[in-house]
Amino acid sequence: MFKKKTPLVLPPGKFRMGGAHFKDDTAFIATAVNDVKRLADYCGLTTASSLLDWGCGVGRLAVGVREHFGHIRDYHGVDVQPELISWADKNLAGPGFRFTYVDVSNERYNPDGSPERTVASDPGSVDVFYAYSVFSHMNDVDTPAYLKLIEQALSPGGRAMVTCFVEEDVAGWEENPAGYGPLDWQGRLHCTRFAREHFENHVNAARLAVDRFEYGQETDGQSLYVLRKR
Ligand SMILES: C[S@@+](CC[C@H](N)C(=O)[O-])C[C@H]1O[C@@H](n2cnc3c(N)ncnc32)[C@H](O)[C@@H]1O
């Protein structure tokens, strides 16, 4: 059973990242359920799956899994921000739901973290890997390295659904590009944008392949990729 029973306890607004549409309770739950349905459609997520929510924040996707499925075999949320993981662990963890804090470096969210990268999962153990608005805040050294870790983490038929800013005919990687997108980007890695070819070269080098690409429909104009092992 959940540590907190229904009605569902939702994270306070100050913890919700990723755009204005995640701040209202109804919209917050709706985006999460919608993503769980897309994970089912695009990546084969079922109640028997292991799901890694990398950069889970406060556990938005866990709310969606709970609303849509009740629970699955293993939902695992991982993040570099201890206060978010602590909230999620207290309020959303339970059978089939767990959260792990990793003290690794990200210049925006955990600048003093370790340079030793991890996605906190055993090789070949993840059926569905989800990274929403994580590569949108990542440098161009960590990105290819984490794509390799995703490839290692995926089970043989596994899929990864990730979002990021990609455009044609732009610099390979750029931080906070002026005049781009709906926001006035502030601070380190607020928006990291890739040239599409550059990002897909990283995907290829990680021995991953693109299963699906949807341009520009995600938060603040990010694009969606579904990736699989090659
Ligand atoms: C914009 S938030 C998105 C949160 C969540 N995925 C969602 O859609 O609600 C980006 C998250 O990625 C996390 N993050 C950044 N780098 C990370 C890393 N190397 N490992 C794990 N989490 C990371 C941040 O701490 C932050 O919670």
Ligand as a Chemical Component Dictionary entry (heavy atoms), coordinates in Angstrom:
data_LIG
# 
_chem_comp.id                   LIG 
_chem_comp.type                 NON-POLYMER 
_chem_comp.pdbx_formal_charge   0 
_chem_comp.three_letter_code    LIG 
# 
loop_
_chem_comp_atom.comp_id 
_chem_comp_atom.atom_id 
_chem_comp_atom.alt_atom_id 
_chem_comp_atom.type_symbol 
_chem_comp_atom.charge 
_chem_comp_atom.model_Cartn_x 
_chem_comp_atom.model_Cartn_y 
_chem_comp_atom.model_Cartn_z 
_chem_comp_atom.pdbx_ordinal 
LIG C1  C1  C 0  13.120 19.817 -16.053 1  
LIG S1  S1  S 1  13.270 18.597 -14.820 2  
LIG C2  C2  C 0  12.166 17.344 -15.442 3  
LIG C3  C3  C 0  11.553 16.511 -14.336 4  
LIG C4  C4  C 0  10.690 15.348 -14.792 5  
LIG N1  N1  N 0  11.372 14.497 -15.762 6  
LIG C5  C5  C 0  9.356  15.818 -15.358 7  
LIG O1  O1  O 0  9.158  15.719 -16.561 8  
LIG O2  O2  O -1 8.525  16.261 -14.568 9  
LIG C6  C6  C 0  14.876 17.871 -15.127 10 
LIG C7  C7  C 0  15.287 16.907 -14.027 11 
LIG O3  O3  O 0  16.461 16.178 -14.415 12 
LIG C8  C8  C 0  17.259 16.016 -13.268 13 
LIG N2  N2  N 0  18.631 15.684 -13.704 14 
LIG C9  C9  C 0  19.505 16.451 -14.374 15 
LIG N3  N3  N 0  20.664 15.789 -14.579 16 
LIG C10 C10 C 0  20.508 14.553 -14.044 17 
LIG C11 C11 C 0  21.347 13.401 -13.942 18 
LIG N4  N4  N 0  22.594 13.391 -14.429 19 
LIG N5  N5  N 0  20.854 12.295 -13.317 20 
LIG C12 C12 C 0  19.602 12.292 -12.816 21 
LIG N6  N6  N 0  18.770 13.365 -12.859 22 
LIG C13 C13 C 0  19.209 14.478 -13.479 23 
LIG C14 C14 C 0  17.116 17.337 -12.534 24 
LIG O4  O4  O 0  17.496 17.285 -11.194 25 
LIG C15 C15 C 0  15.624 17.611 -12.720 26 
LIG O5  O5  O 0  14.861 17.078 -11.668 27 
# 
loop_
_chem_comp_bond.comp_id 
_chem_comp_bond.atom_id_1 
_chem_comp_bond.atom_id_2 
_chem_comp_bond.value_order 
_chem_comp_bond.pdbx_ordinal 
LIG C1  S1  SING 1  
LIG S1  C2  SING 2  
LIG S1  C6  SING 3  
LIG C2  C3  SING 4  
LIG C3  C4  SING 5  
LIG C4  N1  SING 6  
LIG C4  C5  SING 7  
LIG C5  O1  DOUB 8  
LIG C5  O2  SING 9  
LIG C6  C7  SING 10 
LIG C7  O3  SING 11 
LIG C7  C15 SING 12 
LIG O3  C8  SING 13 
LIG C8  N2  SING 14 
LIG C8  C14 SING 15 
LIG N2  C9  SING 16 
LIG N2  C13 SING 17 
LIG C9  N3  DOUB 18 
LIG N3  C10 SING 19 
LIG C10 C11 SING 20 
LIG C10 C13 DOUB 21 
LIG C11 N4  SING 22 
LIG C11 N5  DOUB 23 
LIG N5  C12 SING 24 
LIG C12 N6  DOUB 25 
LIG N6  C13 SING 26 
LIG C14 O4  SING 27 
LIG C14 C15 SING 28 
LIG C15 O5  SING 29 
# 
